[in-house]
Amino acid sequence: MGAAGLQIRTATAADAALILRFIRELAIYEKAESSVQTDEAGIVASLFGNDAKARALVCDVDGTAIGYAVYFYNYSTWLGRNGIYLEDLYVSPAHRGSGAGKALLQHIARIAVAEGCGRFEWSVLNWNEPAIKFYEAAGAKPQSEWTVFRLEGDALKKFAS
């Protein structure tokens, strides 16, 4: 429990449509709506299937879902310990400023501490000033010396062959 009326819970397969809706809302905010390629079945399989590698949380206020987070475990060879990577953190616009985002972030931070993780990290779009300020207020520091590289789609298939 965080701010009054807020509850963070572990998502279940019954939340797949809700999570997909939040993913689409986040993609619209990030100006990348056409990049969402998954569907409800994809969410069920990837988050709730037997071999699911990621985990999801839902934030409810008075029984209404207002946000979600998706995270997974990574590993640091330098620390010799697992870490947590936050893939998505999203709160519906009408509920921003309610403490929901902070509650979700703190919930995952508590998981990281309880499980002995060495790091809790995520990426933020360079132009997303509200998110950058939010994360800096939590004490997070940008890792500006690193550049994210990605292979996907045809480039990934070509390189793998």
C-alpha positions as protocol buffer text, in pm:
chain_id: "A"
residue {
  index: 1
  type: MET
  ca { x: 0 y: 0 z: 0 }
}
residue {
  index: 2
  type: GLY
  ca { x: 138 y: 342 z: -88 }
}
residue {
  index: 3
  type: ALA
  ca { x: -66 y: 661 z: -112 }
}
residue {
  index: 4
  type: ALA
  ca { x: -422 y: 641 z: 18 }
}
residue {
  index: 5
  type: GLY
  ca { x: -629 y: 390 z: -177 }
}
residue {
  index: 6
  type: LEU
  ca { x: -337 y: 267 z: -391 }
}
residue {
  index: 7
  type: GLN
  ca { x: -266 y: -102 z: -411 }
}
residue {
  index: 8
  type: ILE
  ca { x: 14 y: -274 z: -604 }
}
residue {
  index: 9
  type: ARG
  ca { x: -59 y: -633 z: -700 }
}
residue {
  index: 10
  type: THR
  ca { x: 105 y: -901 z: -908 }
}
residue {
  index: 11
  type: ALA
  ca { x: -64 y: -916 z: -1247 }
}
residue {
  index: 12
  type: THR
  ca { x: -231 y: -1236 z: -1366 }
}
residue {
  index: 13
  type: ALA
  ca { x: -329 y: -1368 z: -1708 }
}
residue {
  index: 14
  type: ALA
  ca { x: -673 y: -1215 z: -1648 }
}
residue {
  index: 15
  type: ASP
  ca { x: -499 y: -874 z: -1672 }
}
residue {
  index: 16
  type: ALA
  ca { x: -364 y: -934 z: -2025 }
}
residue {
  index: 17
  type: ALA
  ca { x: -619 y: -709 z: -2202 }
}
residue {
  index: 18
  type: LEU
  ca { x: -562 y: -436 z: -1942 }
}
residue {
  index: 19
  type: ILE
  ca { x: -184 y: -457 z: -1978 }
}
residue {
  index: 20
  type: LEU
  ca { x: -214 y: -446 z: -2358 }
}
residue {
  index: 21
  type: ARG
  ca { x: -431 y: -133 z: -2329 }
}
residue {
  index: 22
  type: PHE
  ca { x: -169 y: 31 z: -2105 }
}
residue {
  index: 23
  type: ILE
  ca { x: 110 y: -73 z: -2345 }
}
residue {
  index: 24
  type: ARG
  ca { x: -76 y: 97 z: -2630 }
}
residue {
  index: 25
  type: GLU
  ca { x: -136 y: 412 z: -2421 }
}
residue {
  index: 26
  type: LEU
  ca { x: 235 y: 423 z: -2336 }
}
residue {
  index: 27
  type: ALA
  ca { x: 330 y: 374 z: -2702 }
}
residue {
  index: 28
  type: ILE
  ca { x: 103 y: 662 z: -2802 }
}
residue {
  index: 29
  type: TYR
  ca { x: 268 y: 883 z: -2538 }
}
residue {
  index: 30
  type: GLU
  ca { x: 611 y: 778 z: -2667 }
}
residue {
  index: 31
  type: LYS
  ca { x: 506 y: 856 z: -3026 }
}
residue {
  index: 32
  type: ALA
  ca { x: 551 y: 494 z: -3131 }
}
residue {
  index: 33
  type: GLU
  ca { x: 200 y: 349 z: -3146 }
}
residue {
  index: 34
  type: SER
  ca { x: 271 y: 160 z: -3469 }
}
residue {
  index: 35
  type: SER
  ca { x: 560 y: -22 z: -3299 }
}
residue {
  index: 36
  type: VAL
  ca { x: 327 y: -229 z: -3079 }
}
residue {
  index: 37
  type: GLN
  ca { x: 315 y: -567 z: -3252 }
}
residue {
  index: 38
  type: THR
  ca { x: 182 y: -790 z: -2975 }
}
residue {
  index: 39
  type: ASP
  ca { x: -175 y: -886 z: -2895 }
}
residue {
  index: 40
  type: GLU
  ca { x: -355 y: -1024 z: -2592 }
}
residue {
  index: 41
  type: ALA
  ca { x: -236 y: -1380 z: -2663 }
}
residue {
  index: 42
  type: GLY
  ca { x: 121 y: -1253 z: -2689 }
}
residue {
  index: 43
  type: ILE
  ca { x: 91 y: -1083 z: -2350 }
}
residue {
  index: 44
  type: VAL
  ca { x: -52 y: -1398 z: -2192 }
}
residue {
  index: 45
  type: ALA
  ca { x: 228 y: -1613 z: -2336 }
}
residue {
  index: 46
  type: SER
  ca { x: 517 y: -1376 z: -2262 }
}
residue {
  index: 47
  type: LEU
  ca { x: 415 y: -1258 z: -1915 }
}
residue {
  index: 48
  type: PHE
  ca { x: 217 y: -1551 z: -1778 }
}
residue {
  index: 49
  type: GLY
  ca { x: 328 y: -1861 z: -1972 }
}
residue {
  index: 50
  type: ASN
  ca { x: 528 y: -2140 z: -1810 }
}
residue {
  index: 51
  type: ASP
  ca { x: 855 y: -2003 z: -1948 }
}
residue {
  index: 52
  type: ALA
  ca { x: 776 y: -1633 z: -1895 }
}
residue {
  index: 53
  type: LYS
  ca { x: 1090 y: -1431 z: -1823 }
}
residue {
  index: 54
  type: ALA
  ca { x: 923 y: -1102 z: -1731 }
}
residue {
  index: 55
  type: ARG
  ca { x: 691 y: -1008 z: -1448 }
}
residue {
  index: 56
  type: ALA
  ca { x: 411 y: -755 z: -1431 }
}
residue {
  index: 57
  type: LEU
  ca { x: 248 y: -547 z: -1160 }
}
residue {
  index: 58
  type: VAL
  ca { x: -78 y: -354 z: -1169 }
}
residue {
  index: 59
  type: CYS
  ca { x: -153 y: -46 z: -962 }
}
residue {
  index: 60
  type: ASP
  ca { x: -515 y: -12 z: -854 }
}
residue {
  index: 61
  type: VAL
  ca { x: -685 y: 277 z: -679 }
}
residue {
  index: 62
  type: ASP
  ca { x: -1012 y: 189 z: -512 }
}
residue {
  index: 63
  type: GLY
  ca { x: -1039 y: -121 z: -733 }
}
residue {
  index: 64
  type: THR
  ca { x: -970 y: 56 z: -1065 }
}
residue {
  index: 65
  type: ALA
  ca { x: -646 y: -20 z: -1251 }
}
residue {
  index: 66
  type: ILE
  ca { x: -454 y: 303 z: -1317 }
}
residue {
  index: 67
  type: GLY
  ca { x: -108 y: 183 z: -1412 }
}
residue {
  index: 68
  type: TYR
  ca { x: 134 y: -103 z: -1456 }
}
residue {
  index: 69
  type: ALA
  ca { x: 498 y: -200 z: -1455 }
}
residue {
  index: 70
  type: VAL
  ca { x: 684 y: -479 z: -1634 }
}
residue {
  index: 71
  type: TYR
  ca { x: 1029 y: -589 z: -1525 }
}
residue {
  index: 72
  type: PHE
  ca { x: 1274 y: -875 z: -1567 }
}
residue {
  index: 73
  type: TYR
  ca { x: 1601 y: -990 z: -1419 }
}
residue {
  index: 74
  type: ASN
  ca { x: 1935 y: -914 z: -1577 }
}
residue {
  index: 75
  type: TYR
  ca { x: 2286 y: -989 z: -1458 }
}
residue {
  index: 76
  type: SER
  ca { x: 2602 y: -792 z: -1383 }
}
residue {
  index: 77
  type: THR
  ca { x: 2928 y: -977 z: -1426 }
}
residue {
  index: 78
  type: TRP
  ca { x: 3111 y: -699 z: -1243 }
}
residue {
  index: 79
  type: LEU
  ca { x: 2887 y: -732 z: -938 }
}
residue {
  index: 80
  type: GLY
  ca { x: 2838 y: -1107 z: -976 }
}
residue {
  index: 81
  type: ARG
  ca { x: 2470 y: -1050 z: -897 }
}
residue {
  index: 82
  type: ASN
  ca { x: 2133 y: -1027 z: -1064 }
}
residue {
  index: 83
  type: GLY
  ca { x: 1968 y: -693 z: -1121 }
}
residue {
  index: 84
  type: ILE
  ca { x: 1622 y: -583 z: -1218 }
}
residue {
  index: 85
  type: TYR
  ca { x: 1550 y: -407 z: -1545 }
}
residue {
  index: 86
  type: LEU
  ca { x: 1232 y: -202 z: -1562 }
}
residue {
  index: 87
  type: GLU
  ca { x: 1088 y: -238 z: -1910 }
}
residue {
  index: 88
  type: ASP
  ca { x: 772 y: -30 z: -1860 }
}
residue {
  index: 89
  type: LEU
  ca { x: 633 y: 198 z: -1592 }
}
residue {
  index: 90
  type: TYR
  ca { x: 307 y: 368 z: -1683 }
}
residue {
  index: 91
  type: VAL
  ca { x: 33 y: 555 z: -1499 }
}
residue {
  index: 92
  type: SER
  ca { x: -277 y: 681 z: -1680 }
}
residue {
  index: 93
  type: PRO
  ca { x: -259 y: 1060 z: -1735 }
}
residue {
  index: 94
  type: ALA
  ca { x: -557 y: 1133 z: -1507 }
}
residue {
  index: 95
  type: HIS
  ca { x: -374 y: 969 z: -1216 }
}
residue {
  index: 96
  type: ARG
  ca { x: -26 y: 1116 z: -1258 }
}
residue {
  index: 97
  type: GLY
  ca { x: 88 y: 1299 z: -948 }
}
residue {
  index: 98
  type: SER
  ca { x: -113 y: 1063 z: -725 }
}
residue {
  index: 99
  type: GLY
  ca { x: 191 y: 873 z: -605 }
}
residue {
  index: 100
  type: ALA
  ca { x: 113 y: 568 z: -818 }
}
residue {
  index: 101
  type: GLY
  ca { x: 433 y: 583 z: -1024 }
}
residue {
  index: 102
  type: LYS
  ca { x: 645 y: 625 z: -714 }
}
residue {
  index: 103
  type: ALA
  ca { x: 460 y: 337 z: -545 }
}
residue {
  index: 104
  type: LEU
  ca { x: 526 y: 107 z: -843 }
}
residue {
  index: 105
  type: LEU
  ca { x: 894 y: 208 z: -858 }
}
residue {
  index: 106
  type: GLN
  ca { x: 937 y: 161 z: -481 }
}
residue {
  index: 107
  type: HIS
  ca { x: 762 y: -177 z: -495 }
}
residue {
  index: 108
  type: ILE
  ca { x: 1014 y: -303 z: -751 }
}
residue {
  index: 109
  type: ALA
  ca { x: 1303 y: -145 z: -559 }
}
residue {
  index: 110
  type: ARG
  ca { x: 1192 y: -339 z: -249 }
}
residue {
  index: 111
  type: ILE
  ca { x: 1190 y: -660 z: -456 }
}
residue {
  index: 112
  type: ALA
  ca { x: 1544 y: -582 z: -576 }
}
residue {
  index: 113
  type: VAL
  ca { x: 1668 y: -521 z: -220 }
}
residue {
  index: 114
  type: ALA
  ca { x: 1491 y: -826 z: -76 }
}
residue {
  index: 115
  type: GLU
  ca { x: 1639 y: -1049 z: -348 }
}
residue {
  index: 116
  type: GLY
  ca { x: 1993 y: -911 z: -314 }
}
residue {
  index: 117
  type: CYS
  ca { x: 1999 y: -751 z: -658 }
}
residue {
  index: 118
  type: GLY
  ca { x: 2294 y: -525 z: -727 }
}
residue {
  index: 119
  type: ARG
  ca { x: 2112 y: -285 z: -959 }
}
residue {
  index: 120
  type: PHE
  ca { x: 1772 y: -156 z: -1060 }
}
residue {
  index: 121
  type: GLU
  ca { x: 1786 y: 16 z: -1397 }
}
residue {
  index: 122
  type: TRP
  ca { x: 1581 y: 129 z: -1696 }
}
residue {
  index: 123
  type: SER
  ca { x: 1593 y: 345 z: -2007 }
}
residue {
  index: 124
  type: VAL
  ca { x: 1420 y: 679 z: -2062 }
}
residue {
  index: 125
  type: LEU
  ca { x: 1363 y: 857 z: -2390 }
}
residue {
  index: 126
  type: ASN
  ca { x: 1589 y: 1164 z: -2411 }
}
residue {
  index: 127
  type: TRP
  ca { x: 1295 y: 1400 z: -2470 }
}
residue {
  index: 128
  type: ASN
  ca { x: 1081 y: 1270 z: -2181 }
}
residue {
  index: 129
  type: GLU
  ca { x: 1166 y: 1547 z: -1936 }
}
residue {
  index: 130
  type: PRO
  ca { x: 882 y: 1468 z: -1689 }
}
residue {
  index: 131
  type: ALA
  ca { x: 1004 y: 1108 z: -1655 }
}
residue {
  index: 132
  type: ILE
  ca { x: 1368 y: 1218 z: -1626 }
}
residue {
  index: 133
  type: LYS
  ca { x: 1279 y: 1459 z: -1344 }
}
residue {
  index: 134
  type: PHE
  ca { x: 1066 y: 1192 z: -1174 }
}
residue {
  index: 135
  type: TYR
  ca { x: 1352 y: 939 z: -1179 }
}
residue {
  index: 136
  type: GLU
  ca { x: 1612 y: 1193 z: -1070 }
}
residue {
  index: 137
  type: ALA
  ca { x: 1387 y: 1289 z: -777 }
}
residue {
  index: 138
  type: ALA
  ca { x: 1394 y: 921 z: -675 }
}
residue {
  index: 139
  type: GLY
  ca { x: 1776 y: 938 z: -666 }
}
residue {
  index: 140
  type: ALA
  ca { x: 1841 y: 761 z: -998 }
}
residue {
  index: 141
  type: LYS
  ca { x: 2137 y: 879 z: -1205 }
}
residue {
  index: 142
  type: PRO
  ca { x: 2159 y: 874 z: -1586 }
}
residue {
  index: 143
  type: GLN
  ca { x: 2429 y: 647 z: -1729 }
}
residue {
  index: 144
  type: SER
  ca { x: 2527 y: 880 z: -2010 }
}
residue {
  index: 145
  type: GLU
  ca { x: 2851 y: 699 z: -2091 }
}
residue {
  index: 146
  type: TRP
  ca { x: 2654 y: 403 z: -2229 }
}
residue {
  index: 147
  type: THR
  ca { x: 2471 y: 384 z: -2562 }
}
residue {
  index: 148
  type: VAL
  ca { x: 2199 y: 126 z: -2614 }
}
residue {
  index: 149
  type: PHE
  ca { x: 2240 y: -87 z: -2927 }
}
residue {
  index: 150
  type: ARG
  ca { x: 1966 y: -304 z: -3074 }
}
residue {
  index: 151
  type: LEU
  ca { x: 1935 y: -575 z: -3336 }
}
residue {
  index: 152
  type: GLU
  ca { x: 1576 y: -650 z: -3435 }
}
residue {
  index: 153
  type: GLY
  ca { x: 1362 y: -772 z: -3721 }
}
residue {
  index: 154
  type: ASP
  ca { x: 1540 y: -842 z: -4048 }
}
residue {
  index: 155
  type: ALA
  ca { x: 1874 y: -712 z: -3919 }
}
residue {
  index: 156
  type: LEU
  ca { x: 1861 y: -962 z: -3631 }
}
residue {
  index: 157
  type: LYS
  ca { x: 1770 y: -1250 z: -3864 }
}
residue {
  index: 158
  type: LYS
  ca { x: 2040 y: -1154 z: -4114 }
}
residue {
  index: 159
  type: PHE
  ca { x: 2309 y: -1131 z: -3848 }
}
residue {
  index: 160
  type: ALA
  ca { x: 2202 y: -1460 z: -3690 }
}
residue {
  index: 161
  type: SER
  ca { x: 2224 y: -1652 z: -4018 }
}
